[in-house]
């Protein structure tokens, strides 16, 4: 694929920046994996400057309290947990271009500048504020969104957010407000003009309803007497900037704000896609675009919002302590197997239950028995030589095309007719998979895309098992031998195309596979993910039956549950 020329905006994708109140779990890994798949897909399609931002959200009451509780200096506390998220990114092969921390100096400068600009634009005013604040969610809730419940551990009643069940506390203070109410109309107009701004569409409909219901102005600072751990309001030391305003700006810090040149066609902002969990949709799709609109900055092009991983029907969360350790999961099943499992089984629309038995099953059926088995049977078989089949088709491409377009093969029985049909169908599905995967990655919905690739793995398996190529390739009948070579060629092409398309999902294992097939590095892009794009297999990496053949791509699991 031609590389995207300088002078066009690189693809820019972000994950949320995670709170450093405790260690990461597989829920965080899921968001990171989706984000990474989108970046790697952009690179696969030729945008070599595609950029991924992730990092940690370190200010605010929640972190201040967590550090107090741990009896640790708050910056050291942040350093420790931030490091764990960075280690997770490295372990999971997340191709981030920057790991940002909201305690970074350039970020602080960006936040201060953003505040000052909002103020100059006339969107900030000071007022008394009374309301229910939830430290865990770092947000104010209106009276209608809290309820009294009995706390079974103490026998007392407490007041919690209806949506998250987290405790709220009454606060009454003077602070700065942002005129969010002024953005009801602009936001509604924006979302009606951009029906795919929020994926999936159910969440866009939900957010539009919320906006239609009316927007209250937003408190965007807290008295520094209560909240010390944060960035002070420029010109007013007695107030500290609200952690969500501080945090959202990180996406602009990466784009060089406020020192960027808006006229530069290479400017990274706006983000092409921001990946978030459904728990933080309101902050990202109401507050964030309103802040941007207030400064006349372009709004994020798309939000991919995903559902949650659950454990025993409860949301996996740091505070509930029911998180699966992502490092253990990757150690046990392999990094790429977990990446694949998460992309394939994770929920965009609906929540998904995390189960080890399901990880093992996905690995065994799809990766090992489905993909891996065929890779080895086609490329390392004692019965065939893939290169011969490729050479045959390469030297007579017209013959192969004719074969594909024929109604049936004259003078042959049912089994040869069935083989012919099987090859035709497989080749058709290679083409349709390429096109549909591209379409769903552009949506973007990596779950549907990887599901389509998996369907092709299944079809290829079925074809291979039904076609007895190993027998026919030794037939006395030259035509039958030729048809068997065609079948082998089509199988190899299916595996090659699948492997190219799966690179963003399983970068390390697919590199191994493409190396084994001896596909040159320069021929692993989306442009090459089609039947007969080139006749590109090198000499077999491993001579059939020779000792010292490379390891099996997806080995047997040590314990399968
Ligand atoms: O909200 N299933 O940080 P956070 C799937 N700092 N994804 C999950 C999940 C689960 N059970 N649990 C968490 C914050 N996540 C803010 C963000 S951005 C400017 C500031 C993922 O540490 C999911 O992406 O609470 C969710 O949105 C995010 O972690 C919340 O991480």
Boltz pocket constraint, residues with backbone or C-beta under 6 A from the ligand:
constraints:
  - pocket:
      binder: B
      contacts: [[A, 15], [A, 16], [A, 17], [A, 18], [A, 19], [A, 20], [A, 26], [A, 27], [A, 28], [A, 30], [A, 31], [A, 57], [A, 244], [A, 247], [A, 248], [A, 275], [A, 276], [A, 277], [A, 278], [A, 279], [A, 280], [A, 307], [A, 308], [A, 309], [A, 310], [A, 315], [A, 316], [A, 317]]
      max_distance: 6.0
